[in-house]
Amino acid sequence: QVQLVESGGGLVQAGGSLRLSCAASGGISSVNLMAWYRQAPGKQRELVAGIDSSDSTNYADSVKGRFTISRDNAKNMVFLQMNSLKPEDTAVYYCNVRGRRYIYGTFDSWGQGTQVTVSS
């Protein structure tokens, strides 16, 4: 089973920065899509940023110009650099990875979530 381990969340002042990391492991043959989602209390989970196998990226309008998603294919990792953080960015951030395993075919895995809190 593919497992995702997230790190990098925490408490930061408005205007500050955080860098989230997500490492995927478990018999991975290839990774097609990597993405970060977030969910604030009482709100729907939303896509924050995504990156595909050709490094094409997309971002939610609310984070464009402030967040940058990147990947390290050799390590099966995806990162989210978050700059100019706002209180509205406060949420639990989840990593999502889709790809193929050597034996069991495709996978679509989620991390357990990491809390990001931005104070004003």
TAMO-V167762 format. One record per pair of residues at least 12 apart in sequence whose ideal C-beta (glycine too) atoms are under 10 Angstrom apart, sorted by sequence separation. I is the first residue (numbers start at 1). J is the second residue. D is the distance in whole Angstrom. If there is no record, write none. Layout:
i: {I | I}
j: {J | J}
d: {D | D}
This chain:
i: {7 | 8 | 9 | 22 | 35 | 36 | 37 | 47 | 48 | 57 | 68 | 69 | 96 | 97 | 7 | 8 | 22 | 35 | 36 | 37 | 47 | 57 | 67 | 68 | 69 | 80 | 96 | 97 | 6 | 7 | 8 | 22 | 35 | 36 | 46 | 48 | 49 | 55 | 57 | 67 | 68 | 95 | 96 | 97 | 6 | 7 | 34 | 35 | 36 | 48 | 49 | 55 | 66 | 67 | 68 | 80 | 95 | 96 | 5 | 6 | 7 | 20 | 34 | 35 | 46 | 55 | 66 | 67 | 79 | 94 | 95 | 5 | 6 | 33 | 34 | 35 | 51 | 63 | 66 | 67 | 78 | 94 | 95 | 4 | 5 | 20 | 33 | 34 | 49 | 51 | 53 | 55 | 65 | 66 | 67 | 77 | 78 | 93 | 94 | 95 | 4 | 5 | 33 | 34 | 48 | 49 | 50 | 51 | 52 | 63 | 65 | 66 | 78 | 92 | 94 | 95 | 3 | 4 | 5 | 31 | 32 | 33 | 49 | 51 | 53 | 63 | 66 | 77 | 92 | 93 | 94 | 3 | 4 | 31 | 32 | 48 | 49 | 63 | 76 | 92 | 93 | 2 | 3 | 4 | 31 | 32 | 35 | 38 | 63 | 67 | 91 | 92 | 93 | 2 | 3 | 30 | 34 | 35 | 36 | 37 | 63 | 66 | 76 | 91 | 92 | 93 | 1 | 2 | 36 | 62 | 91 | 92 | 1 | 2 | 38 | 63 | 90 | 91 | 92 | 1 | 2 | 62 | 63 | 71 | 90 | 91 | 36 | 51 | 62 | 89 | 90 | 91 | 20 | 50 | 51 | 89 | 90 | 2 | 49 | 51 | 89 | 90 | 4 | 6 | 87 | 88 | 90 | 36 | 49 | 85 | 87 | 48 | 49 | 85 | 86 | 87 | 88 | 36 | 49 | 78 | 85 | 87 | 35 | 48 | 80 | 82 | 85 | 86 | 34 | 34 | 80 | 82 | 34 | 34 | 31 | 48 | 31 | 34 | 36 | 38 | 30 | 34 | 35 | 36 | 48 | 34 | 36 | 31 | 33 | 34 | 35 | 46 | 48 | 53 | 30 | 31 | 34 | 36 | 45 | 48 | 50 | 52 | 53 | 20 | 31 | 45 | 28 | 40 | 43 | 50 | 17 | 18 | 19 | 20 | 22 | 23 | 40 | 41 | 45 | 47 | 25 | 26 | 40 | 41 | 19 | 21 | 24 | 25 | 38 | 40 | 41 | 45 | 23 | 24 | 25 | 38 | 39 | 40 | 23 | 24 | 38 | 39 | 21 | 22 | 23 | 24 | 37 | 38 | 39 | 22 | 23 | 37 | 38 | 39 | 21 | 22 | 37 | 38 | 21 | 22 | 36 | 37 | 20 | 21 | 22 | 36 | 37 | 20 | 21 | 35 | 36 | 37 | 19 | 20 | 35 | 36 | 19 | 20 | 34 | 35 | 18 | 19 | 20 | 34 | 35 | 18 | 19 | 33 | 34 | 35 | 17 | 18 | 19 | 33 | 34 | 17 | 18 | 32 | 33 | 34 | 16 | 17 | 31 | 32 | 33 | 16 | 17 | 18 | 31 | 32 | 15 | 16 | 17 | 31 | 32 | 45 | 15 | 16 | 28 | 30 | 31 | 12 | 14 | 15 | 29 | 30 | 8 | 14 | 15 | 18 | 22 | 24 | 28 | 29 | 30 | 4 | 5 | 6 | 8 | 13 | 14 | 22 | 23 | 28 | 29 | 30 | 4 | 8 | 9 | 12 | 14 | 20 | 22 | 24 | 27 | 28 | 29 | 37 | 2 | 4 | 6 | 8 | 13 | 14 | 20 | 21 | 22 | 23 | 27 | 28 | 29 | 32 | 37 | 39 | 14 | 18 | 20 | 22 | 24 | 26 | 27 | 29 | 32 | 33 | 35 | 36 | 38 | 26 | 27 | 29 | 30 | 31 | 32 | 37 | 38 | 40 | 12 | 27 | 29 | 12 | 26 | 29 | 36 | 38 | 11 | 28 | 27 | 26 | 28 | 9 | 9 | 24 | 26 | 9 | 25 | 8 | 24 | 6 | 6 | 22 | 24 | 6 | 7 | 22 | 23 | 6 | 22 | 4 | 5 | 4 | 20 | 4 | 22 | 4 | 21 | 3 | 20 | 2 | 2 | 18 | 20 | 2 | 2 | 18 | 2 | 18 | 1 | 18 | 2 | 16 | 1 | 15 | 16 | 6 | 7 | 9 | 10 | 11 | 12 | 14 | 2 | 4 | 6 | 9 | 10 | 11 | 12 | 13 | 14 | 15 | 1 | 2 | 3 | 4 | 5 | 6 | 8 | 9 | 10 | 11 | 12 | 13 | 14 | 2 | 4 | 5 | 6 | 7 | 9 | 10 | 11 | 12 | 13 | 1 | 2 | 3 | 4 | 6 | 8 | 9 | 10 | 11 | 3 | 5}
j: {19 | 20 | 21 | 34 | 47 | 48 | 49 | 59 | 60 | 69 | 80 | 81 | 108 | 109 | 20 | 21 | 35 | 48 | 49 | 50 | 60 | 70 | 80 | 81 | 82 | 93 | 109 | 110 | 20 | 21 | 22 | 36 | 49 | 50 | 60 | 62 | 63 | 69 | 71 | 81 | 82 | 109 | 110 | 111 | 21 | 22 | 49 | 50 | 51 | 63 | 64 | 70 | 81 | 82 | 83 | 95 | 110 | 111 | 21 | 22 | 23 | 36 | 50 | 51 | 62 | 71 | 82 | 83 | 95 | 110 | 111 | 22 | 23 | 50 | 51 | 52 | 68 | 80 | 83 | 84 | 95 | 111 | 112 | 22 | 23 | 38 | 51 | 52 | 67 | 69 | 71 | 73 | 83 | 84 | 85 | 95 | 96 | 111 | 112 | 113 | 23 | 24 | 52 | 53 | 67 | 68 | 69 | 70 | 71 | 82 | 84 | 85 | 97 | 111 | 113 | 114 | 23 | 24 | 25 | 51 | 52 | 53 | 69 | 71 | 73 | 83 | 86 | 97 | 112 | 113 | 114 | 24 | 25 | 52 | 53 | 69 | 70 | 84 | 97 | 113 | 114 | 24 | 25 | 26 | 53 | 54 | 57 | 60 | 85 | 89 | 113 | 114 | 115 | 25 | 26 | 53 | 57 | 58 | 59 | 60 | 86 | 89 | 99 | 114 | 115 | 116 | 25 | 26 | 60 | 86 | 115 | 116 | 26 | 27 | 63 | 88 | 115 | 116 | 117 | 27 | 28 | 88 | 89 | 97 | 116 | 117 | 63 | 78 | 89 | 116 | 117 | 118 | 48 | 78 | 79 | 117 | 118 | 31 | 78 | 80 | 118 | 119 | 34 | 36 | 117 | 118 | 120 | 67 | 80 | 116 | 118 | 80 | 81 | 117 | 118 | 119 | 120 | 69 | 82 | 111 | 118 | 120 | 69 | 82 | 114 | 116 | 119 | 120 | 69 | 70 | 116 | 118 | 71 | 73 | 71 | 89 | 73 | 76 | 78 | 80 | 73 | 77 | 78 | 79 | 91 | 78 | 80 | 76 | 78 | 79 | 80 | 91 | 93 | 98 | 76 | 77 | 80 | 82 | 91 | 94 | 96 | 98 | 99 | 67 | 78 | 92 | 76 | 88 | 91 | 98 | 66 | 67 | 68 | 69 | 71 | 72 | 89 | 90 | 94 | 96 | 75 | 76 | 90 | 91 | 70 | 72 | 75 | 76 | 89 | 91 | 92 | 96 | 75 | 76 | 77 | 90 | 91 | 92 | 76 | 77 | 91 | 92 | 75 | 76 | 77 | 78 | 91 | 92 | 93 | 77 | 78 | 92 | 93 | 94 | 77 | 78 | 93 | 94 | 78 | 79 | 93 | 94 | 78 | 79 | 80 | 94 | 95 | 79 | 80 | 94 | 95 | 96 | 79 | 80 | 95 | 96 | 80 | 81 | 95 | 96 | 80 | 81 | 82 | 96 | 97 | 81 | 82 | 96 | 97 | 98 | 81 | 82 | 83 | 97 | 98 | 82 | 83 | 97 | 98 | 99 | 82 | 83 | 97 | 98 | 99 | 83 | 84 | 85 | 98 | 99 | 83 | 84 | 85 | 99 | 100 | 113 | 84 | 85 | 97 | 99 | 100 | 82 | 84 | 85 | 99 | 100 | 79 | 85 | 86 | 89 | 93 | 95 | 99 | 100 | 101 | 76 | 77 | 78 | 80 | 85 | 86 | 94 | 95 | 100 | 101 | 102 | 77 | 81 | 82 | 85 | 87 | 93 | 95 | 97 | 100 | 101 | 102 | 110 | 76 | 78 | 80 | 82 | 87 | 88 | 94 | 95 | 96 | 97 | 101 | 102 | 103 | 106 | 111 | 113 | 89 | 93 | 95 | 97 | 99 | 101 | 102 | 104 | 107 | 108 | 110 | 111 | 113 | 102 | 103 | 105 | 106 | 107 | 108 | 113 | 114 | 116 | 89 | 104 | 106 | 90 | 104 | 107 | 114 | 116 | 90 | 107 | 107 | 107 | 109 | 91 | 92 | 107 | 109 | 93 | 109 | 93 | 109 | 92 | 93 | 109 | 111 | 94 | 95 | 110 | 111 | 95 | 111 | 94 | 95 | 95 | 111 | 96 | 114 | 97 | 114 | 97 | 114 | 97 | 98 | 114 | 116 | 99 | 100 | 116 | 101 | 117 | 101 | 118 | 104 | 118 | 104 | 118 | 119 | 110 | 111 | 113 | 114 | 115 | 116 | 118 | 107 | 109 | 111 | 114 | 115 | 116 | 117 | 118 | 119 | 120 | 107 | 108 | 109 | 110 | 111 | 112 | 114 | 115 | 116 | 117 | 118 | 119 | 120 | 109 | 111 | 112 | 113 | 114 | 116 | 117 | 118 | 119 | 120 | 109 | 110 | 111 | 112 | 114 | 116 | 117 | 118 | 119 | 112 | 114}
d: {9 | 4 | 10 | 8 | 6 | 4 | 9 | 9 | 5 | 6 | 7 | 8 | 7 | 5 | 7 | 5 | 10 | 8 | 5 | 9 | 6 | 8 | 6 | 4 | 10 | 7 | 7 | 8 | 7 | 5 | 9 | 8 | 7 | 8 | 6 | 8 | 7 | 10 | 10 | 7 | 8 | 8 | 5 | 8 | 7 | 8 | 9 | 4 | 9 | 6 | 9 | 8 | 9 | 5 | 8 | 8 | 7 | 8 | 8 | 5 | 8 | 7 | 7 | 7 | 9 | 7 | 7 | 7 | 10 | 6 | 4 | 7 | 8 | 6 | 5 | 9 | 10 | 9 | 5 | 9 | 6 | 5 | 9 | 6 | 5 | 10 | 7 | 8 | 6 | 5 | 9 | 9 | 9 | 5 | 9 | 9 | 9 | 8 | 8 | 8 | 7 | 8 | 5 | 9 | 7 | 8 | 7 | 7 | 9 | 8 | 8 | 8 | 7 | 10 | 5 | 8 | 9 | 5 | 8 | 10 | 7 | 7 | 4 | 5 | 9 | 10 | 8 | 10 | 9 | 7 | 8 | 7 | 8 | 9 | 5 | 8 | 10 | 10 | 8 | 4 | 5 | 6 | 6 | 9 | 7 | 10 | 10 | 9 | 10 | 9 | 9 | 7 | 8 | 7 | 5 | 8 | 10 | 9 | 10 | 10 | 9 | 8 | 9 | 10 | 6 | 5 | 10 | 4 | 10 | 9 | 8 | 8 | 6 | 7 | 9 | 10 | 9 | 6 | 10 | 8 | 6 | 7 | 8 | 10 | 6 | 9 | 9 | 7 | 8 | 6 | 5 | 9 | 10 | 9 | 10 | 9 | 5 | 10 | 9 | 10 | 5 | 8 | 10 | 9 | 9 | 8 | 10 | 8 | 6 | 8 | 5 | 7 | 10 | 10 | 6 | 7 | 10 | 6 | 10 | 10 | 5 | 5 | 8 | 9 | 10 | 7 | 10 | 9 | 7 | 9 | 10 | 9 | 6 | 10 | 8 | 9 | 7 | 9 | 7 | 10 | 9 | 9 | 8 | 9 | 9 | 4 | 5 | 6 | 10 | 9 | 9 | 9 | 7 | 10 | 10 | 10 | 10 | 9 | 9 | 9 | 8 | 10 | 9 | 10 | 8 | 9 | 6 | 8 | 8 | 10 | 9 | 10 | 9 | 9 | 9 | 9 | 9 | 9 | 7 | 9 | 10 | 9 | 6 | 8 | 10 | 9 | 9 | 7 | 8 | 4 | 9 | 10 | 7 | 4 | 10 | 9 | 6 | 8 | 7 | 7 | 4 | 5 | 10 | 9 | 5 | 8 | 9 | 7 | 8 | 6 | 8 | 9 | 5 | 7 | 6 | 5 | 7 | 7 | 8 | 7 | 6 | 5 | 9 | 5 | 8 | 7 | 8 | 7 | 8 | 9 | 6 | 6 | 6 | 4 | 8 | 7 | 7 | 8 | 7 | 5 | 8 | 5 | 7 | 7 | 8 | 8 | 7 | 8 | 5 | 8 | 7 | 5 | 9 | 7 | 8 | 6 | 9 | 9 | 4 | 9 | 9 | 5 | 6 | 5 | 7 | 8 | 8 | 7 | 7 | 5 | 9 | 8 | 7 | 4 | 8 | 10 | 6 | 5 | 8 | 5 | 8 | 9 | 9 | 7 | 7 | 5 | 8 | 6 | 8 | 9 | 9 | 8 | 6 | 5 | 9 | 9 | 10 | 10 | 8 | 8 | 6 | 9 | 9 | 8 | 6 | 9 | 10 | 10 | 10 | 6 | 6 | 6 | 3 | 5 | 10 | 6 | 5 | 8 | 9 | 9 | 10 | 9 | 10 | 10 | 10 | 9 | 9 | 10 | 5 | 8 | 9 | 9 | 9 | 8 | 9 | 9 | 8 | 7 | 8 | 7 | 5 | 10 | 10 | 9 | 10 | 9 | 9 | 10 | 6 | 9 | 10 | 9 | 10 | 9 | 10 | 10 | 9 | 7 | 10 | 10 | 10 | 10 | 10 | 8 | 10 | 8 | 9 | 8 | 10 | 10 | 8 | 9 | 8 | 6 | 10 | 9 | 7 | 10 | 7 | 10 | 9 | 8 | 10 | 10 | 9 | 5 | 6 | 9 | 9 | 5 | 10 | 8 | 9 | 6 | 9 | 10 | 6 | 7 | 10 | 9 | 8 | 8 | 10 | 6 | 7 | 10 | 9 | 9 | 9 | 8 | 8 | 9 | 9 | 10 | 9 | 8 | 8 | 9 | 8 | 6 | 5 | 5 | 4 | 3 | 8 | 8 | 7 | 7 | 7 | 10 | 8 | 9 | 7 | 7 | 7 | 7 | 6 | 5 | 7 | 5 | 6 | 6 | 5 | 4 | 4 | 8 | 7 | 7 | 5 | 7 | 8 | 7 | 8 | 8 | 10 | 9 | 8 | 4 | 9 | 8 | 10 | 7 | 9 | 10}
